[in-house]
Amino acid sequence: MASWFAKGLARGFLGKISYILVIVGGIVMVIAAIAGFIGMGVMAPSALGSFFGGFVIQMILGAVAFYFARRVHELLWAVVLSIVGFIGISMGNLGGVLVALGGIASLIAIFLKRV
């Protein structure tokens, strides 16, 4: 019985943490992109970001992360948000790290639920 309680607690806690990480990461990505547009360099320089117009892509990725954060508890969207986070990391933004961590935490919670 104690292991069942611990698994339920871990799933609920990881689910909430993953949601919060993805929300905050999406907001950070959008704010960093807006700050980059107005000339305040917040992002670390990266080849991928400068090649593809990093500010526009960061804003799109942040909006996707923010919009789909409420679905982070579903397997498909946890994988998609993890990929969005890893793309954000490659573009040199802290928001990408938060989104990727939220997606990974959600994947762990999903697989704990299946055990």
N, C-alpha and C positions, 0 to 999 in steps of 0.2 A: 504494500500500500504506500509506503514511503517513496518508492521509486516512481510510482504513478503520479504522486503529488509533485515530485521534483521535476518530472518530465513536463507536466502541465504548467508548472511555474516557469520553467525555462522557455517553453513555447510562447507563453503569453508575454513574457518579458522580452524575448528576442523579437517577437512580432512588433511590439510597440517601439522598441529601440530602432528596428529597421525602418519603420515608418517615419520616425523622427529624423533619422539620418538622411533618408532620401528627400524629405521635405526641405531640410536645412541645406543639403547639398544642391538641390535645384535652385533654391533662392540665391545661394552664393554664386552659382554659375551664371545666373542671369545678372546679378549685380556686378560681377566681374566683367561681363561682356559689355554692359552699359558703361561702366567706368573706362573700359578700353576704348569705346567709341568716342568718349569725350576727352580722351587723351591722358587719362590717369592710368598708367600701366600697372595693373594688378597681377596679371598673369605672368608666369615665367616664360621666357622665350622658348619656342619650340619650332622645329622645322615643319611639323605637320600643321600646326596652327597658322603659321605664316603662309603656307602653301595654299590652304583651302579657305582663307579668310576667316581666321579663328574666332573673331568676335561674333560673327553671324552664326557660326556653327555652335559656339558656346551658348549663345542665347537659345537656339533651337533645342539643344540637349538639355539645358536647364528647364525649359518649358515642358519638355517631354517628361523629365524626371518629376517635376512638380505636379503635372497633371495625372500621371500614372502612379503616384505614390500611394494612393488609396487602394490600388490593386496589387501592391507589393506582396500580399499574402498568397497570390496565385503563382504557380510554378512558372508559367510562361512569362509573366510580367517581372518576376524576380530575375529570371535569366536576362530579359531585355534590359532591365535597369542595371544589372551588373555590367552588361556590355556597354551601355551608355556611360556608366561610371568609368570603365577602362578607357573609353575613347576620350572622356574628359581628362583623365589622368595624363594621357599621351599629349593632350593639348596644353598641359602645364597649369592646371587649376586645382585648388584645394577642394572645390565643390565636387569634382570628379572623384576624389578620394572618398568623400563622404557618401556619395551615391553608390560607389562600388562596395564600400563596407556595408551599407544598408542592404544592398542586393544580396551580398554573401550571407549576412546575418539572417535575412529572410529565407534563403535557401536552406540554411542550417535548421531554422525553425520548421520549415516545411518537411524536411526529412526526419526531424524528431517527431513530428506529428504522425508520420507513417510507421514509425517503429512501435 
